[in-house]
Amino acid sequence: MKILPHRYPFLLVDRILEVENDKRVVGIKNVTINEPFFHGHFPHTPIMPGVLIVEAMAQVGAIMLLNTRLDKRMIPYLAGIEKLRFRRPVHPGDQLVIEMEIVGIKSGMGKMKGRARVKDTTVVEGEILFALVPEKEGVK
């Protein structure tokens, strides 16, 4: 929470296990039945929405990017998604282990590739494009 601007219910990272600044990061999202999205997706067969898995991946990557830029007050914007594949549904009780690595970064724009897995099974993999934008003063 010291690094990401996100807050409940949109903070989708529980812990960072490893970080190599501007290279690689590994984080965890524990998926519980108490997540607000499970009330409607789907009530009798709860599945974590794929877009939220991608958001969790982007947040883990953002932690790596912002970790060395805390003094610059940057906000990470999701700029695009490429080569994304959903391999298996994610259910309550699963623990997502998210691994992201930098492909390239230049002038505040860049690309990360990564995957989310449950145990030894990849559930989502792909590339995320991002922009690092200065935080606007006075906007809350």
C-alpha positions in Angstrom: 0.0 0.0 0.0 3.0 2.3 0.4 3.8 1.8 -3.3 0.5 1.3 -5.2 -2.2 4.0 -5.4 -4.9 1.3 -5.4 -7.1 0.6 -2.4 -9.9 -1.9 -1.4 -11.7 -3.3 -3.2 -9.4 -2.8 -6.1 -6.1 -3.6 -4.5 -5.4 -7.1 -5.9 -1.9 -7.8 -4.5 -1.5 -9.5 -1.1 2.3 -9.9 -1.0 5.5 -9.5 -2.9 7.9 -12.4 -2.7 10.7 -11.2 -4.9 11.7 -8.0 -6.7 14.6 -7.1 -8.9 14.0 -3.4 -9.7 13.2 -2.8 -13.4 13.8 -6.5 -14.2 11.5 -9.0 -12.5 8.9 -9.4 -9.7 6.9 -12.2 -8.1 3.7 -11.5 -6.1 0.7 -13.3 -4.6 -3.0 -12.8 -4.7 -5.0 -15.0 -2.4 -8.5 -15.5 -4.0 -11.2 -15.8 -1.3 -14.9 -16.3 -1.5 -15.3 -12.9 0.3 -14.2 -11.0 -2.9 -17.1 -8.7 -3.9 -17.1 -9.8 -7.5 -18.0 -13.4 -6.7 -21.6 -12.3 -5.8 -22.3 -11.9 -9.5 -19.6 -13.9 -11.3 -21.1 -16.5 -11.0 -23.3 -17.1 -7.9 -23.4 -20.9 -8.3 -20.0 -21.4 -10.0 -17.7 -18.6 -8.7 -14.9 -17.7 -11.1 -12.5 -14.8 -10.8 -13.1 -12.5 -13.8 -10.2 -12.7 -16.2 -9.9 -8.9 -16.4 -9.2 -8.8 -12.7 -6.5 -11.5 -13.0 -4.9 -9.2 -15.7 -5.3 -6.2 -13.3 -3.6 -8.2 -10.5 -0.7 -9.0 -13.0 -0.5 -5.3 -13.9 -0.4 -4.3 -10.2 2.4 -6.7 -9.4 4.4 -5.3 -12.3 3.6 -1.7 -11.2 5.1 -2.4 -7.7 8.4 -3.3 -9.4 8.2 -0.1 -11.5 7.2 2.3 -8.8 9.6 0.8 -6.2 12.5 2.8 -7.6 10.4 5.9 -8.5 8.6 6.6 -5.2 10.0 10.1 -5.0 8.6 11.0 -8.5 4.9 10.4 -7.6 4.1 8.3 -10.7 0.8 6.5 -11.4 1.0 3.4 -13.6 -1.6 3.3 -16.4 -2.5 0.2 -18.2 -1.9 1.0 -21.8 -2.5 -2.3 -23.6 -2.6 -6.0 -23.6 -0.9 -8.3 -26.1 -0.7 -12.1 -26.7 -2.9 -12.7 -23.7 -4.2 -16.3 -23.1 -6.5 -17.6 -20.4 -5.6 -21.2 -19.7 -7.8 -22.2 -16.7 -10.5 -20.6 -14.5 -9.5 -19.3 -11.1 -11.8 -20.2 -8.1 -12.1 -19.2 -4.5 -9.3 -20.8 -2.4 -6.8 -20.5 -5.2 -3.5 -18.7 -4.7 -2.3 -16.8 -7.7 1.4 -16.6 -8.0 2.2 -13.8 -10.4 5.5 -13.4 -12.2 6.2 -10.3 -14.3 9.4 -9.2 -16.1 10.3 -6.1 -18.1 10.6 -6.6 -21.8 11.5 -2.9 -22.4 11.0 0.6 -21.0 11.7 4.0 -22.5 10.4 7.5 -21.7 7.8 6.3 -19.3 6.3 3.7 -21.7 7.1 0.0 -21.6 6.1 -3.6 -21.9 6.1 -6.4 -19.4 5.5 -10.1 -20.0 4.2 -12.4 -17.3 2.1 -15.2 -16.1 -0.2 -16.0 -13.3 -0.3 -19.6 -12.0 -2.1 -21.7 -9.4 0.3 -24.2 -8.0 2.2 -25.5 -11.1 -0.5 -24.6 -13.6 -0.4 -21.4 -15.7 -3.8 -19.8 -15.7 -3.1 -16.6 -17.6 -0.1 -15.4 -19.6 0.7 -12.5 -21.9 2.2 -9.1 -22.3 1.1 -5.8 -20.6 1.9 -2.4 -22.0 2.1 0.5 -19.5 2.6 4.2 -19.1 4.1 5.9 -16.1 2.3 9.2 -15.7 3.1 11.9 -13.1 0.5 12.2 -10.4 -1.6 15.4 -10.7 -1.3 17.6 -7.7 -4.6 18.3 -5.9 -6.5 15.5 -7.6 -7.7 13.0 -5.1 
